[in-house]
Amino acid sequence: MFFNDDHLMIRDMVRDFAETEVRPVAKEMDRKEKFPKKLVAQMGKLGLMGTIIPEKYGGAGLDMISFVTAIIELARVDASVAITMAAHTSLGSVPILLLGNEKQKQTYLPRLASGEIIGAFGLTEPDAGSDAGATRTKAIWDGNNYIVNGGKIFITNAGEAGLLSFTSQVEVNNELKGIAAFVIPIKTAGLEIGPKEKKMGWRASDTRQLFFKDLKVPPEAMLGQVADGFKFFLKTLTSGRISIGALSIGTALGAYENALQYATEREAFGKPIYKFQSIGFKLADMATEIEAAKLMVYHAAWLKDKGMDFTKQAAMAKLFASEMAMKSTTEAIQVLGGYGYVKEYDVERFFRDAKVLEIGEGTSEVQRIIITREILKDFKIP
């Protein structure tokens, strides 16, 4: 319903890359918590790091459906590689696309699209997670530059990035002007990068805390106007929820395919275990819910491509797909039994990778708040 021949070509290309280049090293990268530098370079050459960046800025100029398809194919093999690409694009590059002036776009987007530099996105703070508007990072205008103090937490790609977009309160003449967005090279004096977080899942991806200590930011580094930052970063998150939905589908697919293969090969009481209703029904439920999640995520992506409002659909897709991924990976472990619990088999990695999907870019609880708000808006209920 959503695909054309170009989408199928993207799917086949990314699937081949994931199988031939990512799968052989996925388990080792997870075990060693090793960032996929070589794979990022390869994805840059394939155009995957600039999937939705327009061709005039060196990107592939593809639509959101293509982007979703690429994420799914990567995540069904390794979610760490998928989130590295997805966060770089939907979080690290989109703020510049949405808010950047022509000079900023010309300066940064070609390098992001090629994978020469990786993008990171700084919104979450120790005291501003679900309530992102409670940001305490502050940029004080001194007449020449903004002097920024504060910090960000749980920032994907931070230790490997070349470029950072971030939000901050802006103060001019002792008066708060609103939340602005800035874009700066990651190697800027006054920006300190914390150690790599030790995570349950997405272990090969890079997640760190950032500290701003008298960080000097020139006015030309601001994205848009002073009060634009928060509004447009929320827009970025709305698109990002489609990415998380795609990651959820890929993660669930990877676990499901492992469970299906095991169920056809493993025998008990003289027959393959898929012939037992208790196992067959698990596989049926997993397949059905994955298919439903696909329709929801692709529908949200289609709406975005058509320039229509997709706020509610993105939240619904993210909520359903992420909770489905957690359920499917749990059931996959159950199908494998004891083998599902050991690291020799990939399903335990998919299970660990699934949990963060219910947390990142707005928890399930936040998605339900957004959906409720949008439903009431649809029916004009105050």
ZADO-622387 format. One line per 2 residues: number of its first residue (from 1); their letters; for each residue x, z, y of N, C-alpha, C. Coordinates in steps of 0.2 Angstrom, whole numbers, plus 5000, padded with zeros to 4 digits. Each point is the difference from the previous one (the first is absolute). Layout:
<atoms>
NUM = a = X/Z/Y/X/Z/Y/X/Z/Y ~ ...
</atoms>
This chain:
<atoms>
1 = mf = 5004/5000/4994/4996/5000/5006/5004/5000/5006 ~ 5006/5004/5000/5004/5000/5006/5006/4996/5000
3 = fn = 5002/4997/4994/5006/4996/4999/5000/4993/5001 ~ 5005/4997/5003/5001/4993/5000/5007/4998/4996
5 = dd = 5002/4994/4999/5006/4998/4997/5006/5004/5002 ~ 5000/5001/5007/5006/5003/5003/5001/5007/4998
7 = hl = 4994/5004/4999/5000/5007/4998/5002/5000/4993 ~ 4998/4995/4995/5002/5000/4993/5008/4999/5000
9 = mi = 5002/4996/5004/5008/4998/5000/5004/5006/5002 ~ 4997/5004/5005/5003/5006/5002/5000/5005/4994
11 = rd = 4995/5001/4997/4999/5005/4995/5005/4998/4994 ~ 5001/4994/4998/5004/4998/4995/5007/5001/5002
13 = mv = 5002/4998/5006/5007/5001/5003/5002/5007/4999 ~ 4996/5005/5003/5001/5007/5000/5000/5003/4993
15 = rd = 4996/4998/4996/5000/5002/4993/5006/4998/4997 ~ 5003/4994/5001/5006/4998/4996/5006/5005/5003
17 = fa = 5000/5001/5007/5005/5004/5002/5000/5007/4998 ~ 4994/5003/4999/4999/5007/4998/5002/5000/4993
19 = et = 4999/4995/4996/5001/5001/4993/5008/4999/4998 ~ 5003/4995/5004/5007/4998/4998/5005/5004/5004
21 = ev = 4998/5003/5006/5005/5003/5004/4998/5008/5001 ~ 4994/5002/5000/4998/5007/5001/5000/5004/4994
23 = rp = 4996/4997/4995/4999/5004/4994/5006/5002/4996 ~ 5006/4996/5000/5006/5002/4996/5003/5006/5004
25 = va = 4999/5002/5006/5003/5005/5003/4996/5006/5003 ~ 4993/4999/4999/4995/5005/5002/5001/5007/4998
27 = ke = 5001/5000/4993/5001/5007/4997/5006/5003/5003 ~ 5006/4997/5000/5006/5003/5003/5000/5002/5007
29 = md = 4996/4995/5004/5000/5002/5007/4996/5007/5001 ~ 4994/5000/4996/4996/5006/5000/5004/5006/4998
31 = rk = 5004/5000/4995/5004/5005/4997/5005/5003/5005 ~ 5004/4995/5003/5005/5001/5005/4998/5001/5007
33 = ek = 4994/4999/5001/4997/5000/5007/5004/4995/5005 ~ 5001/4994/4997/5004/4995/5003/4996/4995/5004
35 = fp = 5002/5000/5007/4996/4995/5004/5001/4993/4998 ~ 4995/4995/5000/5001/4994/4997/5003/4995/5005
37 = kk = 5006/5001/5002/5003/4996/5006/5001/4992/4997 ~ 5002/4999/4994/5001/4993/4998/4993/4997/5000
39 = lv = 4995/5003/4997/4993/4997/5000/4997/4999/5007 ~ 5002/5004/5004/4997/4999/5007/5003/4994/5003
41 = aq = 5007/4999/4999/5003/4993/5002/4997/4994/4997 ~ 4999/5001/4993/4996/4994/4997/4993/4999/5002
43 = mg = 4997/5005/5002/4993/5000/5003/5000/4996/5006 ~ 5005/5002/5004/5001/4997/5007/5001/4992/4999
45 = kl = 5004/4998/4995/5001/4993/4999/4994/4996/4998 ~ 4996/5004/4996/4993/4997/4997/4995/5000/5006
47 = gl = 5001/5003/5005/4995/5001/5006/4995/5005/4999 ~ 5002/5005/4995/4995/5005/4999/5000/5006/5006
49 = mg = 5006/5000/5003/5001/5005/5005/4997/4998/5007 ~ 4998/4994/5000/4996/4997/5006/4994/4997/4998
51 = ti = 4996/5002/4995/4994/4997/4998/4995/4999/5005 ~ 4998/5004/5004/4995/4999/5005/5003/4999/5007
53 = ip = 5006/5000/5001/5003/4999/5006/5000/4992/5002 ~ 4997/4998/5006/4999/4993/5001/5007/4996/4999
55 = ek = 4999/4994/4999/5005/4995/4999/5005/4999/5006 ~ 4996/5001/5006/5004/4999/5006/5005/5006/5001
57 = yg = 4999/5005/4996/5005/5006/5001/5004/5000/4993 ~ 5000/4995/4996/5005/5000/4994/4996/5002/4994
59 = ga = 4994/5002/5000/4996/5003/4995/4997/4994/4995 ~ 4997/5002/4995/4996/4995/4996/4994/4998/5003
61 = gl = 4997/5004/5004/4993/4998/5003/4994/5000/4995 ~ 5001/5005/4995/4994/5000/4995/4995/5005/5002
63 = dm = 4994/4999/4997/4995/5005/5001/5000/5006/4997 ~ 4995/5005/5001/5000/5006/4997/4999/5000/4993
65 = is = 4996/4995/4997/4999/4999/4993/5006/4999/4996 ~ 5005/4996/5003/5006/4998/4997/5004/5007/5000
67 = fv = 5000/5004/5005/5004/5006/5001/4998/5005/4995 ~ 4993/5000/4999/4997/5005/4995/5002/4998/4993
69 = ta = 5000/4993/4999/5002/4997/4993/5007/5002/4998 ~ 5005/4999/5005/5007/5002/4999/5001/5007/4999
71 = ii = 4997/5004/5003/5000/5008/4999/4998/5001/4993 ~ 4994/4998/4998/4998/5001/4993/5005/4998/4995
73 = el = 5003/4994/5001/5004/4998/4994/5007/5004/5000 ~ 5002/5002/5006/5006/5005/5000/4998/5006/4997
75 = ar = 4995/5003/5002/4998/5007/4998/4998/5001/4993 ~ 4998/4994/4997/4998/5001/4992/5007/5000/4996
77 = vd = 5006/4999/5003/5006/5001/4997/5004/5006/5003 ~ 5000/5001/5007/5003/5006/5003/4997/5001/5007
79 = as = 4997/5005/5001/4997/5002/5006/5005/5002/5005 ~ 5006/5002/4998/5005/5001/5006/5002/4994/5003
81 = va = 5001/4995/4997/5002/4993/5003/4994/4998/5004 ~ 4994/5001/4997/4994/4997/5004/4999/5004/5006
83 = it = 5001/5007/5000/4999/5003/5007/5005/4999/5005 ~ 5006/4999/4997/5006/4998/5005/4998/4994/5004
85 = ma = 4997/4995/4996/4998/4993/5004/4994/5001/5004 ~ 4995/5004/4997/4994/5001/5003/5000/5004/5007
87 = ah = 5004/5005/4999/5001/5005/5006/5004/4996/5006 ~ 5005/4996/4998/5004/4996/5004/4996/4995/5004
89 = ts = 4995/4997/4997/4996/4995/5003/4994/5003/5003 ~ 4995/5004/4997/4994/5002/5003/5001/5006/5005
91 = lg = 5006/5004/4999/5001/5005/5005/5006/4999/5004 ~ 5005/4997/4998/5006/4999/5004/5000/4994/5004
93 = sv = 4996/4995/4998/5000/4994/5004/4993/4999/5004 ~ 4995/5002/4997/4993/4999/5004/5000/5003/5007
95 = pi = 5002/5006/5001/5000/5002/5007/5003/4996/5005 ~ 5005/4996/4998/5003/4995/5005/4996/4994/5001
97 = ll = 4997/4998/4994/4995/4994/5000/4994/5002/5005 ~ 4998/5006/4999/4994/5002/5004/5001/5002/5007
99 = lg = 5006/5003/5002/5001/5003/5006/5006/4997/5004 ~ 5004/4997/4996/5006/4997/5003/5000/4995/5005
101 = ne = 5004/5000/5005/5000/4994/5005/5004/4994/4997 ~ 5000/4995/5003/5003/4994/4997/5008/5001/4999
103 = kq = 5003/5004/5004/5007/5001/4999/5001/5005/4994 ~ 4996/5005/4999/5001/5004/4995/4999/4996/4993
105 = kq = 4995/4996/5000/4998/4996/4994/5006/4996/4998 ~ 5003/4996/5005/5005/4996/4999/5006/5003/4998
107 = ty = 5001/5006/5003/5006/5004/4998/5000/5003/4993 ~ 4994/5003/4998/5000/5003/4994/4997/4997/4994
109 = lp = 4995/4996/5001/4996/4998/4994/5004/4995/4996 ~ 5004/4995/5002/5004/4996/4996/5004/5004/4995
111 = rl = 5003/5005/5003/5005/5004/4996/4996/5004/4994 ~ 4994/5003/5002/4996/5003/4995/4997/4995/4995
113 = as = 4998/4994/5002/4997/4995/4995/5006/4998/4995 ~ 5006/5000/5002/5005/4998/4996/5002/5005/4995
115 = ge = 4999/5006/5002/5002/5006/4996/5007/5002/5002 ~ 5003/4997/5006/5006/5002/5003/5000/5007/5001
117 = ii = 4994/5003/5003/4999/5007/5002/4994/5002/4997 ~ 4999/5006/4998/4994/5003/4997/4997/5004/5006
119 = ga = 4993/5000/5000/4996/5003/5005/4997/5007/4997 ~ 5000/5005/5005/4997/5006/4998/4995/5002/5005
121 = fg = 4995/5005/4999/4995/5001/5004/4999/5008/5001 ~ 5001/5002/5006/5000/5008/5000/4993/5002/5004
123 = lt = 4996/5003/4996/4994/5003/5002/4999/5007/4998 ~ 5000/5001/4994/4999/5007/4997/5005/5005/5003
125 = ep = 4998/5006/5001/5005/5005/5002/4998/5007/4996 ~ 5005/5004/5000/4998/5007/4996/4994/5003/5002
127 = da = 4998/4999/5006/4993/5004/5002/4995/4994/5002 ~ 5001/4994/4999/4995/4995/5001/5000/4995/4995
129 = gs = 4996/5001/4994/5000/4996/4995/4993/4996/5000 ~ 4995/5003/4997/4993/4997/5000/4998/5000/5008
131 = da = 5001/5005/5004/4999/5000/5007/5006/4997/5004 ~ 5001/4993/4999/5005/4997/5003/5000/5000/5007
133 = ga = 4995/5001/5003/4999/5001/5008/5003/5006/5002 ~ 5002/5005/4996/5003/5006/5002/5008/5000/5000
135 = tr = 5002/4994/5001/5007/4999/5000/5004/5004/5006 ~ 5005/5003/4998/5004/5005/5005/5006/4997/5002
137 = tk = 5002/4994/4997/5006/4996/5003/4998/4998/5007 ~ 5005/5002/5005/4999/4998/5007/5005/4996/5003
139 = ai = 4998/4995/5004/5005/4996/5004/4999/5002/5007 ~ 5005/5002/5003/5000/5002/5007/5003/4995/5005
141 = wd = 4997/4997/5004/5003/4995/5005/5005/5004/5005 ~ 5006/4997/5000/5005/5004/5005/5001/4995/5006
143 = gn = 4997/4995/5000/5001/4995/5006/5003/4994/4998 ~ 5004/5000/4994/5003/4994/4997/4998/4999/4993
145 = ny = 5000/5005/4996/4998/5000/4993/4995/5005/4998 ~ 4998/4999/4994/4996/5005/4997/5004/5005/4996
147 = iv = 5000/5006/5000/5004/5005/4996/4996/5003/4995 ~ 5001/4998/4994/4995/5002/4994/5003/5006/4996
149 = ng = 4996/5005/4999/5001/5005/4996/4994/5001/4995 ~ 5002/5002/4994/4995/5001/4995/5002/4997/4993
151 = gk = 4996/4998/4996/5002/4998/4994/4994/4997/4996 ~ 5002/4996/4994/4995/4997/4996/5002/5002/4993
153 = if = 4995/5000/4995/5001/5002/4993/4996/4995/4995 ~ 5003/5000/4994/4998/4995/4995/5000/4993/5002
155 = it = 5006/4998/5003/5000/4993/5003/5003/4995/4995 ~ 4996/4996/4997/5003/4995/4995/5005/4995/5003
157 = na = 5005/4999/4996/5005/4995/5002/5005/5003/5006 ~ 4999/5006/5002/5004/5003/5006/5007/4999/4999
159 = ge = 5003/5002/4994/5007/5000/4999/5003/4994/4999 ~ 4996/4994/4999/5003/4994/4999/4998/4995/5005
161 = ag = 4995/5002/5005/4998/4996/5005/5005/4998/5005 ~ 4999/4995/5004/5003/4998/5006/4996/5001/5006
163 = ll = 4994/5001/4999/4995/5000/5006/4995/5005/4999 ~ 4998/5004/5005/4995/5005/4999/4995/4999/5006
165 = sf = 4993/5000/4998/4995/5000/5005/4997/5007/4999 ~ 4999/5003/5006/4997/5007/4999/4996/5002/5006
167 = ts = 4996/5005/4999/4995/5002/5006/5003/5007/5003 ~ 4998/5001/5006/5002/5006/5004/4995/5001/5006
169 = qv = 4999/5006/5001/4997/5002/5006/5005/4998/5006 ~ 4997/4998/5005/5004/4998/5006/4998/5004/5006
171 = ev = 5005/5003/5003/4999/5004/5006/5004/4997/5006 ~ 4997/4999/5006/5002/4998/5006/4999/5005/5005
173 = nn = 5005/5002/5004/4999/5005/5005/4995/5006/4998 ~ 5002/5003/4994/4997/5005/4998/4992/4999/4998
175 = el = 4998/4994/4999/4994/4998/4998/5000/4996/4994 ~ 4996/5002/4995/4999/4996/4994/4996/4994/5001
177 = kg = 5003/4994/4998/4997/4994/5001/4996/4997/4994 ~ 5001/5003/4994/4997/4997/4994/5006/4999/4995
179 = ia = 4998/4997/4994/5004/4999/4994/5003/4993/5001 ~ 5006/4999/5000/5003/4993/5001/5004/4998/4993
181 = af = 5001/4994/4999/5004/4998/4995/5006/4997/5002 ~ 5006/5001/4997/5006/4997/5001/5003/4997/4994
183 = vi = 5005/4995/5001/5004/4997/4995/5007/5000/5002 ~ 5004/5003/4995/5007/5001/5002/5005/4998/4994
185 = pi = 5006/4998/5000/5004/5000/4995/5001/5007/4997 ~ 5000/5000/4993/5001/5007/4997/5006/5003/5002
187 = kt = 5006/4996/5001/5006/5004/5002/5000/5000/5007 ~ 4996/5005/5003/5000/5001/5007/5002/5008/5001
189 = ag = 5005/5001/5005/5002/5007/5001/4994/5004/5001 ~ 5000/5006/4997/4995/5005/5001/4995/4999/4994
191 = le = 5000/4995/4996/4996/5000/4994/5004/5002/4994 ~ 4998/5005/4997/5003/5003/4994/4995/4999/4994
193 = ig = 5003/4998/4994/4997/4998/4994/5001/5006/4995 ~ 4995/5003/4997/5000/5005/4995/5002/4997/4993
195 = pk = 5002/5005/4996/5001/4998/4993/4994/4996/4996 ~ 5002/4996/4995/4994/4997/4997/4996/5005/4996
197 = ek = 4993/5000/5001/4996/5004/4996/5000/4999/4993 ~ 5000/5006/4996/4999/5000/4993/4993/4999/4998
199 = km = 4998/4995/4998/4992/4999/4999/4998/4999/4992 ~ 4994/5002/4999/4997/4999/4993/5000/4993/4998
201 = gw = 4998/4996/5005/4999/4992/4998/5004/4996/5006 ~ 4999/4994/4999/5003/4995/5005/5008/5002/5001
203 = ra = 5003/5002/4994/5006/5003/5001/5006/4996/5002 ~ 4999/4993/4999/5005/4996/5003/4999/4998/5007
205 = sd = 4994/5001/5003/4999/4999/5007/5003/5005/5004 ~ 5002/4999/5006/5003/5005/5005/4995/5003/5005
207 = tr = 5000/5007/4999/4995/5004/5004/5004/5005/5004 ~ 5000/5001/5006/5004/5005/5004/4996/5003/5006
209 = ql = 5003/5005/5002/4998/5003/5007/5004/4997/5005 ~ 4998/4999/5006/5003/4998/5006/5000/5005/5006
211 = ff = 5006/5001/5003/5000/5005/5005/5002/4997/5007 ~ 4996/5001/5005/5002/4997/5007/5003/5006/5004
213 = kd = 5006/4999/5002/5003/5005/5004/5003/4997/5006 ~ 4996/5000/5006/5002/4997/5006/5002/4993/4999
215 = lk = 4995/4997/4996/5001/4993/4999/4998/4996/5006 ~ 5005/4996/5002/4999/4996/5007/4997/4993/4998
217 = vp = 4994/4999/5002/4996/4993/4999/4998/4997/5006 ~ 5003/4994/5001/4999/4996/5006/4992/4998/5001
219 = pe = 4998/4999/5006/4993/4998/5000/4998/4993/4997 ~ 5005/4996/4999/4998/4993/4997/4999/5001/4992
221 = am = 5002/5006/4998/4998/5001/4993/4993/5002/4998 ~ 4996/5001/5005/4993/5002/4999/4996/4994/4998
223 = lg = 4996/5001/4995/4996/4995/4997/4993/5000/5004 ~ 4998/4995/5004/4994/5001/5003/5000/5004/5006
225 = qv = 4995/5003/5002/4999/5005/5006/5000/5007/4997 ~ 5001/5005/5005/5001/5007/4998/4994/5002/4995
227 = ad = 4994/4999/5002/4995/5002/4996/4998/4996/4994 ~ 5004/4995/4998/4998/4995/4995/5002/5003/4993
229 = gf = 5005/5004/5000/5004/5002/4994/4995/5002/4994 ~ 4997/5006/5002/4996/5003/4994/4994/4995/4998
231 = kf = 4997/4997/5004/4994/4995/4998/5003/4995/4996 ~ 5006/4997/5001/5002/4994/4996/5004/5003/4994
233 = fl = 5002/5006/5000/5003/5002/4994/4995/5002/4995 ~ 4994/5002/5002/4994/5001/4996/4998/4993/4997
235 = kt = 5000/4995/5004/4999/4993/4998/5005/4998/4994 ~ 5006/5002/5001/5005/4999/4995/4998/5003/4994
237 = lt = 4998/5007/5000/4998/5003/4994/4994/4997/4997 ~ 4996/4998/5003/4994/4996/4997/5002/4995/4996
239 = sg = 5005/4995/5002/5002/4995/4996/5004/5003/4994 ~ 5004/5005/5002/5004/5003/4995/4996/5003/4994
241 = ri = 4994/5002/5001/4996/5002/4995/4998/4994/4995 ~ 5000/4994/5002/4999/4995/4995/5006/4999/4996
243 = si = 5006/5001/5003/5006/5000/4996/5000/5006/4995 ~ 4998/5006/5001/5000/5005/4996/4995/4998/4994
245 = ga = 4994/4997/5002/4996/4998/4995/5003/4995/4995 ~ 5004/4995/5002/5004/4996/4996/5005/5003/4996
247 = ls = 5003/5005/5003/5005/5004/4996/4997/5004/4994 ~ 4994/5002/5002/4996/5004/4995/4998/4995/4994
249 = ig = 4998/4994/5001/4998/4995/4995/5006/4999/4996 ~ 5005/4998/5003/5006/4998/4996/5003/5006/4996
251 = ta = 5000/5006/5002/5002/5006/4996/4995/5001/4994 ~ 4993/4999/5002/4996/5001/4994/5000/4995/4995
253 = lg = 5002/4993/5002/5001/4995/4996/5006/5001/4995 ~ 5005/5002/5003/5006/5001/4996/4999/5005/4995
255 = ay = 4996/5006/5001/4999/5005/4995/4995/4997/4995 ~ 4995/4997/5002/4995/4997/4996/5003/4995/4995
257 = en = 5004/4996/5002/5003/4995/4996/5005/5003/4995 ~ 5003/5005/5002/5004/5004/4995/4995/5003/4995
259 = al = 4995/5003/5002/4995/5003/4995/4997/4995/4996 ~ 4998/4995/5002/4997/4994/4996/5005/4998/4995
261 = qy = 5006/4999/5002/5005/4997/4995/5001/5006/4994 ~ 5001/5006/5002/5001/5005/4995/4994/5001/4996
263 = at = 4994/4999/5002/4994/5001/4996/4999/4995/4995 ~ 5003/4994/5002/4999/4994/4995/5006/5001/4994
265 = er = 5005/5003/5002/5006/5001/4995/5000/5006/4996 ~ 4997/5006/5003/5000/5006/4997/4995/5001/4995
267 = ea = 5001/5002/4994/4995/5001/4995/4999/5007/4998 ~ 4994/5002/4998/4998/5006/4998/4994/4999/4995
269 = fg = 5001/5004/4994/4994/5000/4995/4999/4992/4998 ~ 5006/4997/5000/4999/4993/4997/4998/4994/5004
271 = kp = 4999/5002/5007/4998/4994/5004/5003/5001/5007 ~ 5000/4995/5005/5003/5001/5006/4995/5005/5004
273 = iy = 5003/5004/5005/4996/5005/5003/4995/4997/5005 ~ 5001/4994/5002/4995/4998/5005/4993/4999/4996
275 = kf = 5000/5000/4994/4994/4999/4996/4996/5006/5000 ~ 5003/5006/5002/4996/5006/5000/4997/5000/5007
277 = qs = 4993/5002/5000/4996/4999/5006/5003/5005/5006 ~ 5003/5005/4998/5003/5005/5005/5005/4997/5004
279 = ig = 5004/4995/4997/5006/4997/5003/4997/4993/5003 ~ 4996/4997/4997/4997/4994/5002/4996/5001/5007
281 = fk = 4997/5005/5000/4996/5001/5006/5004/5002/5006 ~ 5006/5004/4999/5005/5001/5005/5002/4994/5003
283 = la = 5002/4995/4996/5003/4993/5002/4994/4997/5004 ~ 4994/5000/4997/4995/4996/5004/4998/5003/5007
285 = dm = 5001/5007/5000/4998/5003/5007/5006/4998/5005 ~ 5006/5001/4997/5006/4998/5004/4999/4993/5003
287 = at = 4999/4995/4995/5000/4993/5002/4994/4999/5006 ~ 4994/5003/4998/4995/4999/5005/5001/5003/5007
289 = ei = 5003/5006/5000/5002/5003/5007/5005/4997/5003 ~ 5005/4997/4997/5005/4996/5003/4997/4994/5003
291 = ea = 4996/4996/4996/4996/4994/5003/4996/5002/5006 ~ 4997/5006/5000/4996/5002/5006/5004/5001/5006
293 = ak = 5006/5003/4999/5004/5002/5005/5003/4993/5003 ~ 5002/4995/4996/5002/4994/5002/4995/4997/5005
295 = lm = 4994/5000/4998/4995/4997/5005/4999/5004/5006 ~ 5001/5006/5000/4999/5004/5007/5006/4999/5004
297 = vy = 5006/5000/4997/5006/4999/5004/5001/4992/5003 ~ 4998/4996/4996/5000/4993/5002/4995/4998/5005
299 = ha = 4994/5004/4999/4995/4999/5005/5002/5002/5007 ~ 5003/5006/5000/5003/5003/5007/5005/4995/5003
301 = aw = 5005/4997/4995/5005/4996/5002/4997/4993/5003 ~ 4994/4998/4997/4997/4994/5002/4997/5001/5007
303 = lk = 4997/5006/5001/4997/5001/5007/5005/5000/5005 ~ 5006/5003/4998/5005/5000/5005/5002/4993/5002
305 = dk = 5001/4996/4995/5002/4993/5001/4995/4996/5004 ~ 4994/5002/5000/4995/4997/5003/4999/5003/5008
307 = gm = 5004/5005/5001/4999/5003/5007/4994/5004/5001 ~ 4997/5002/4994/4994/5005/5000/5003/5007/5000
309 = df = 4995/5005/5002/5002/5007/4999/5000/5002/4993 ~ 5005/5003/4998/5001/5002/4993/5002/5007/4999
311 = tk = 4998/5004/5005/5002/5007/5000/4997/5004/4994 ~ 4993/4999/4999/4997/5003/4995/5002/4998/4993
313 = qa = 5001/4993/4999/5002/4997/4994/5007/5002/4998 ~ 5004/5001/5005/5007/5002/4998/5000/5007/4998
315 = am = 4996/5004/5003/5000/5007/4998/4997/5001/4993 ~ 4995/4996/4999/4996/5000/4993/5005/4998/4995
317 = ak = 5004/4994/5001/5004/4997/4995/5006/5005/4999 ~ 5003/5003/5005/5005/5005/4999/4998/5006/4996
319 = lf = 4994/5003/5002/4997/5005/4996/4999/4999/4993 ~ 4996/4995/4999/4999/4998/4993/5006/4998/4996
321 = as = 5004/4996/5002/5006/4997/4997/5005/5006/4998 ~ 5001/5004/5005/5005/5005/4999/4998/5005/4994
323 = em = 4993/5002/5001/4998/5005/4995/4999/4997/4993 ~ 4998/4993/5000/5000/4996/4994/5007/5000/4997
325 = am = 5005/4999/5004/5007/5000/4997/5002/5007/4997 ~ 4998/5005/5003/5002/5007/4997/4996/5000/4994
327 = ks = 4994/4998/4999/4996/5001/4994/5003/4995/4995 ~ 5002/4994/5001/5002/4995/4995/5007/5002/4998
329 = tt = 5004/5003/5004/5007/5002/4997/4999/5006/4996 ~ 4996/5004/5001/4999/5006/4996/4997/4998/4993
331 = ea = 4995/4995/5000/4997/4998/4994/5005/4996/4996 ~ 5005/4996/5003/5005/4997/4997/5004/5004/4996
333 = iq = 5002/5006/5003/5004/5005/4997/4997/5003/4994 ~ 4993/5001/5000/4996/5002/4995/5000/4995/4994
335 = vl = 5000/4994/5001/5000/4995/4995/5006/5000/4996 ~ 5006/5001/5004/5006/5000/4996/5002/5007/4997
337 = gg = 4996/5005/5002/5001/5007/4997/5007/5002/5002 ~ 5003/5003/4995/5007/5003/5002/5005/4995/5003
339 = yg = 4999/4994/4998/5005/4995/5002/4999/4999/5008 ~ 4994/5001/5002/4998/4999/5007/5003/5005/5005
341 = yv = 5003/5006/4996/5002/5005/5004/5008/5000/5001 ~ 5003/4995/4996/5007/5000/5000/5003/4994/5005
343 = ke = 5006/5000/5002/5002/4995/5005/5002/4994/4997 ~ 5000/5000/4993/5002/4993/4997/4995/4995/5001
345 = yd = 4993/5002/5001/4995/4996/5002/4998/5000/5007 ~ 4998/4994/5003/4999/5000/5007/4994/5003/5003
347 = ve = 4995/5002/4996/4994/5003/5002/5001/5006/5004 ~ 5005/5004/4998/5001/5006/5004/5002/4999/5007
349 = rf = 5004/4995/5001/5002/4998/5006/4994/4997/5005 ~ 4996/4996/4997/4994/4998/5003/4996/5006/5002
351 = fr = 4999/5005/4996/4996/5006/5001/5003/5004/5006 ~ 5007/5000/5000/5003/5004/5006/4999/4996/5006
353 = da = 5000/4993/5000/5000/4996/5006/4993/5000/5003 ~ 4995/5002/4995/4993/4999/5003/4998/5005/5004
355 = kv = 5002/5006/5000/4997/5006/5003/5001/4999/5008 ~ 5006/4998/5002/5000/4999/5008/4995/4995/5003
357 = le = 4997/4996/4996/4996/4995/5002/4993/5003/5003 ~ 4999/5006/4997/4994/5004/5003/5002/5004/5006
359 = ig = 5006/5000/5002/5003/5004/5006/5002/4996/5006 ~ 5004/4995/4998/5003/4996/5006/4995/4995/5004
361 = eg = 5001/4999/5006/4996/4996/5005/4993/5003/5000 ~ 4999/5006/4999/4994/5004/5001/4998/5002/4993
363 = ts = 4999/5006/4999/4998/5003/4994/4993/4998/4998 ~ 4998/5001/4993/4993/4998/4998/4995/5004/5005
365 = ev = 5001/5006/5002/4996/5003/5004/4999/4997/5007 ~ 5005/4998/5003/5000/4996/5006/4996/4993/4999
367 = qr = 5001/4997/4995/4997/4994/4998/4992/5001/5000 ~ 4998/5005/4997/4993/5002/5000/4997/5002/5007
369 = ii = 5004/5003/5004/4998/5001/5007/4999/4993/5004 ~ 5005/4996/4999/4999/4993/5003/4994/4996/4998
371 = it = 4999/5000/4993/4995/4997/4997/4993/5002/5003 ~ 5000/5007/5000/4993/5003/5003/4999/4998/5007
373 = re = 5005/5000/5004/5000/4998/5007/4998/4993/5001 ~ 5002/4996/4996/4999/4993/5000/4993/4998/4998
375 = il = 4997/5004/4994/4993/4999/4998/4996/5002/5005 ~ 5001/5006/5004/4995/5002/5005/5000/4995/5006
377 = kd = 5006/4998/5001/5000/4995/5006/4996/4993/4998 ~ 5001/4998/4993/4996/4994/4998/4992/5001/5001
379 = fk = 4998/5007/4999/4993/5001/5001/4998/5003/5007 ~ 5005/5000/5004/4999/5002/5007/4998/5007/5000
381 = ip = 5002/5005/4996/4999/5007/5000/5005/5003/5004 ~ 4998/5004/5005/5005/5004/5004/5003/5005/4996
</atoms>
